[in-house]
Amino acid sequence: MIFQKIQEIIAQKVSIKKEDIYLSTRLKEDLGLDSFDAVELVIQLEKIFNLKITDEKIQQCKKIKDIVDYIKKTLNESKK
């Protein structure tokens, strides 16, 4: 579910098919996302998943998988 939601958001943002976005897709190199795009992505993800993503953390995320893993980890920790 997390991955699919990220696919939808990014597909709309960069005008590509969500089927062309993979866990291994690189945010900057493959999708051309810049720091402004990353901030917009963070805002949407924070609203959808009701969590806080720091600027530092999103800068560490190089691939879609990094974002998915971070959200999963954060959601699991909040359940404890």
URBEL-V907841 format. One line per field, one symbol per residue. phi: phi as a letter, one per 40 degrees, with the letter a starting at -180 (. if undefined). psi: psi as a letter, one per 40 degrees, with the letter a starting at -180 (. if undefined). burial: I if it has 24 or more other ideal C-beta (glycine too) atoms within 12 Angstrom, else O. A space follows every 50 residues. Layout:
# URBEL-V907841
phi = ???
psi = ???
burial = ???
This chain:
# URBEL-V907841
phi = .cccccdcccdccbfbccccbbdcccccccbgcbcccccccddcccccbf abbccccccccbbddccdcccdcccccccc
psi = dddddddddddddefihdeehidehhddddefhaddddddddddddddef ihhidddddehdiddddddddddddddee.
burial = OIIOOIIOIIOOIIOOOOOOIOOOIOIOOOIOIOOOOIOOIIOIIOOOIO IOIOOOOIOOIOIIOIIIOIIOOOOOOOOO
